[in-house]
């Protein structure tokens, strides 16, 4: 079994507007028979926004996938382009 995570930060949104963003991805690759392998991925994107004088993180995208690319991805929260 291999387990990992990655984090990326950005100061721009999908339209190139300045905002604090954080993206995280967790994954696991495992095998039940030592020959074939399976993967599970969870990814999320959060945006820091100020409300009431406090900075809060809003989750703008959240998805999970099994055997990404070959299996099925479930998007629990999908980021929308607000300029459209």
C-alpha positions in Angstrom: 0.0 0.0 0.0 1.2 3.5 -0.9 -0.4 6.5 0.7 0.5 10.1 -0.1 -0.7 13.7 -0.1 0.0 16.9 -2.0 -0.7 20.5 -1.2 -0.6 23.5 -3.6 -1.3 27.1 -2.9 -2.2 29.9 -5.3 -3.2 33.5 -5.2 -5.5 33.4 -8.2 -9.0 32.0 -8.9 -10.1 30.2 -12.1 -10.6 33.6 -13.8 -7.2 35.0 -12.8 -8.6 37.2 -10.0 -6.5 37.5 -6.9 -7.6 35.3 -3.9 -5.9 32.9 -1.5 -6.5 29.3 -2.6 -5.3 26.0 -1.2 -5.7 22.6 -3.0 -5.0 19.3 -1.4 -5.1 15.7 -2.7 -4.9 12.5 -0.8 -4.4 9.2 -2.6 -3.8 5.5 -1.8 -2.6 2.8 -4.1 -3.1 -0.8 -2.9 -3.2 -4.4 -4.2 -5.2 -7.3 -2.9 -3.3 -10.0 -4.8 0.2 -8.5 -5.3 -0.3 -8.3 -9.1 -3.1 -5.8 -9.9 -3.4 -2.4 -8.1 -6.2 -0.1 -7.3 -6.3 3.6 -6.4 -8.5 5.9 -4.4 -8.2 9.7 -4.6 -9.8 12.5 -2.7 -9.2 16.2 -3.7 -10.4 19.5 -2.3 -10.0 23.2 -3.0 -10.5 25.8 -0.4 -10.6 29.6 -0.7 -9.8 32.0 2.2 -12.4 34.7 2.5 -12.9 37.4 5.1 -16.2 37.5 6.9 -17.0 39.5 10.0 -13.4 40.5 10.4 -12.3 36.8 10.4 -10.7 34.8 7.6 -12.5 31.6 6.9 -12.0 28.8 4.4 -14.8 27.9 2.0 -14.6 24.5 0.3 -15.3 25.3 -3.4 -14.5 21.9 -4.8 -14.5 18.3 -3.4 -14.3 15.1 -5.3 -13.4 11.4 -4.8 -12.4 8.8 -7.4 -11.7 5.1 -7.6 -9.1 4.1 -10.2 -9.2 7.7 -11.6 -9.4 7.8 -15.3 -10.8 4.2 -15.5 -13.3 4.3 -12.7 -15.8 6.8 -11.6 -15.3 10.3 -10.1 -17.9 11.7 -7.7 -18.0 15.5 -7.4 -19.6 16.4 -4.1 -18.9 20.1 -4.5 -18.1 21.6 -7.9 -16.4 24.9 -8.3 -18.4 27.2 -10.5 -17.0 30.0 -12.7 -18.8 33.0 -11.1 -18.3 35.4 -14.1 -20.6 33.3 -16.3 
